[in-house]
Amino acid sequence: MPTRLLLELVRLDGEEAKKSVEQIQGAPVYRLRGNLLPLIYLHEELELEKKSEDDAINIVVLHADDRQVGRA
């Protein structure tokens, strides 16, 4: 069973959210202190409607299987 550790929470608001999330080969990533963090949008993975209309993104930074990932 893989170990998952919560490392930190990051909130991006408005324009910062739009500018900070990049696309690399069609996949969303966030540059966290110079490291690319692949993002996984939970509402898409769980096939749920996005409830919030604001432009804020909340990222949960996890360490899993010897790498960091972000869940937005």
Residue frames relative to the residue before (quaternion, step in Angstrom):
aa qw qx qy qz dx dy dz
M 1.0000 0.0000 0.0000 0.0000 0.00 0.00 0.00
P 0.4082 -0.7290 0.4878 0.2528 3.61 -0.73 1.00
T 0.3898 -0.6971 0.5544 0.2338 3.52 -1.15 0.71
R 0.0782 -0.7845 0.6145 0.0272 3.59 -0.92 0.93
L 0.0801 -0.7980 0.5972 0.0124 3.52 -0.84 1.03
L 0.3719 -0.6860 0.5770 0.2412 3.56 -0.99 0.84
L 0.1971 -0.8073 0.5493 0.0874 3.57 -0.63 1.14
E 0.7714 -0.2358 0.1771 0.5639 3.58 0.91 -0.89
L 0.3462 -0.6825 0.5985 0.2369 3.51 -1.41 0.19
V 0.0875 -0.7816 0.6173 0.0211 3.57 -0.99 0.90
R 0.0974 -0.7788 0.6170 0.0565 3.58 -0.95 0.89
L 0.1069 -0.7709 0.6271 0.0314 3.53 -0.89 1.04
D 0.1506 -0.8123 0.5607 0.0563 3.59 -0.74 1.06
G 0.8961 0.0537 -0.0181 0.4403 3.53 -1.29 0.61
E 0.8514 0.0062 0.0377 0.5232 3.55 -0.75 -1.12
E 0.6001 0.5652 -0.3619 0.4352 3.58 1.04 -0.71
A 0.6457 0.5175 -0.3170 0.4634 3.59 0.99 -0.82
K 0.6709 0.5005 -0.2985 0.4586 3.58 0.94 -0.88
K 0.7135 0.4565 -0.2564 0.4656 3.60 0.95 -0.85
S 0.7165 0.5171 -0.2534 0.3937 3.57 0.97 -0.86
V 0.6754 0.4414 -0.3043 0.5063 3.60 1.11 -0.54
E 0.1280 -0.7983 0.5881 0.0230 3.55 -0.69 1.18
Q 0.3255 -0.7040 0.5878 0.2301 3.55 -1.31 0.27
I 0.0117 0.7696 -0.6381 0.0223 3.56 -0.85 0.98
Q 0.8214 -0.1127 -0.0174 0.5589 3.54 -0.54 1.29
G 0.7335 -0.4560 0.2195 0.4536 3.55 0.97 0.95
A 0.6470 0.4980 -0.3220 0.4794 3.60 1.27 0.03
P 0.4342 -0.7047 0.4907 0.2722 3.62 -0.91 0.87
V 0.0042 0.7820 -0.6226 0.0282 3.54 -1.05 0.88
Y 0.2041 -0.7406 0.6261 0.1334 3.54 -1.29 0.47
R 0.3388 -0.7347 0.5538 0.1968 3.57 -0.91 0.93
L 0.0347 -0.8077 0.5868 -0.0451 3.56 -0.34 1.30
R 0.8229 -0.1886 0.0631 0.5322 3.56 -0.38 1.31
G 0.7712 -0.3916 0.1764 0.4698 3.56 0.89 1.02
N 0.6662 0.4576 -0.3055 0.5034 3.60 1.25 -0.13
L 0.4108 -0.6948 0.5283 0.2633 3.58 -0.98 0.82
L 0.1359 -0.7848 0.6042 0.0257 3.52 -0.83 1.11
P 0.3128 -0.7476 0.5449 0.2154 3.64 -0.46 1.09
L 0.2542 -0.7780 0.5601 0.1280 3.57 -0.98 0.90
I 0.1220 -0.7434 0.6542 0.0674 3.52 -1.15 0.77
Y 0.2573 -0.7712 0.5643 0.1435 3.59 -0.63 1.12
L 0.3896 -0.7693 0.4598 0.2121 3.56 -0.40 1.26
H 0.6371 0.5284 -0.3584 0.4318 3.61 0.94 -0.74
E 0.6451 0.4965 -0.3273 0.4798 3.61 1.12 -0.57
E 0.6659 0.5123 -0.3027 0.4500 3.58 0.91 -0.91
L 0.7373 0.3912 -0.2150 0.5070 3.57 1.07 -0.78
E 0.3799 -0.7586 0.4429 0.2898 3.55 1.40 0.07
L 0.3872 0.6939 -0.4931 0.3541 3.54 0.89 1.09
E 0.5264 -0.5903 0.4932 0.3621 3.55 -1.23 0.41
K 0.4638 -0.6365 0.5286 0.3167 3.54 -1.11 0.66
K 0.3169 -0.8044 0.4765 0.1592 3.59 -0.50 1.18
S 0.7352 0.4207 -0.2327 0.4778 3.56 0.96 -0.82
E 0.3171 -0.7541 0.5485 0.1728 3.56 -1.00 0.84
D 0.5426 0.6136 -0.4242 0.3861 3.61 1.19 -0.18
D 0.5476 -0.6491 0.4371 0.2961 3.55 -1.26 0.36
A 0.4334 0.7123 -0.4572 0.3095 3.60 1.25 0.12
I 0.1400 -0.7525 0.6380 0.0843 3.53 -1.22 0.66
N 0.1574 -0.7538 0.6326 0.0829 3.55 -0.92 0.97
I 0.1061 -0.8046 0.5839 0.0205 3.57 -0.71 1.11
V 0.1920 -0.7360 0.6411 0.1019 3.53 -0.95 0.99
V 0.1951 -0.7950 0.5674 0.0894 3.58 -0.49 1.20
L 0.0540 -0.8106 0.5822 -0.0314 3.54 -0.64 1.22
H 0.2580 -0.6930 0.6420 0.2025 3.51 -1.26 0.48
A 0.1381 0.7940 -0.5747 0.1422 3.57 -0.53 1.19
D 0.8504 0.0174 -0.0363 0.5246 3.57 -0.92 0.90
D 0.6968 -0.5131 0.2578 0.4298 3.58 0.87 1.03
R 0.7141 0.3377 -0.2897 0.5405 3.62 1.07 0.61
Q 0.4334 -0.6838 0.5210 0.2705 3.55 -1.26 0.37
V 0.0129 -0.7679 0.6405 0.0004 3.55 -1.11 0.78
G 0.2860 -0.7466 0.5748 0.1741 3.52 -1.23 0.49
R 0.1770 -0.7502 0.6294 0.0985 3.55 -1.00 0.87
A 0.1005 -0.8203 0.5628 0.0181 3.55 -0.58 1.15
